[in-house]
Amino acid sequence: MSEINAKVVIITGASSGLGEAAAHRLAKGGAKLVLAARREDRLKALADQINEQGGDAIYRVTDVTKREQVEALAQAAKDTYGRIDVLINNAGVMPLSPLNRLKVDEWEQMVDVNIKGVMYGIAAVLPTMREQHSGHVINLSSVAGHVVFPAAAIYCATKFAVKALSEGLRQESNGEIRSTNISPGAIATELTTTISDDKTAQGVNELYEMAIDADAIARAIAFAIEQPADVDVNELIIRPTQQQL
């Protein structure tokens, strides 16, 4: 039987892209899903589809920049299913621009979603995972968490932070909580639509012509989860074959 079967999995940013793809794949493996995002219509449609296909999913509208909402999400998972086995910190934004454009509001948004959202997720599930003496946190970083790109300094900084948080959690796990950092390259999602700087958007869209399907990351997530409890997959970088950086 798959190690995914019957595991309670929270997915943030589940209304589209990587989160939605992971939800479909993990549902097929028998996971019990707690889906979170801000767009209730998309969440409800996804949960209904999974349940109609024989899966098991609930949803909670959640803004990951609001700590109390993330805590309520974790509590809903525990109230419904009695435990929390996996958290997938997937919610993220990528409004890239050169520093001299001074889009400080967008910088703050990236810090709030990409860093604080991950921190709030970890804080919300850690007490339960400690009580269980088991758990798994999967953080979605980026190749931008390994290499700094032009017009991406703030985004890269947030994704380097996610990588650091993943490693810090691993070191403090006491052999009980698994930590996986997954770094996607160009993946076909809605992420590029958050870029408001026209010149930057044009360059990124040209790069993303080689983008691969979101299920490539969903398969990586499933691979990390389905390992036996004594195996911790800490780092995965997944790019299109054609992507150079």
Order of alpha helices (4+ residues) and beta strands (2+ residues): beta-alpha-beta-alpha-beta-alpha-beta-alpha-alpha-beta-alpha-beta-alpha-alpha-beta
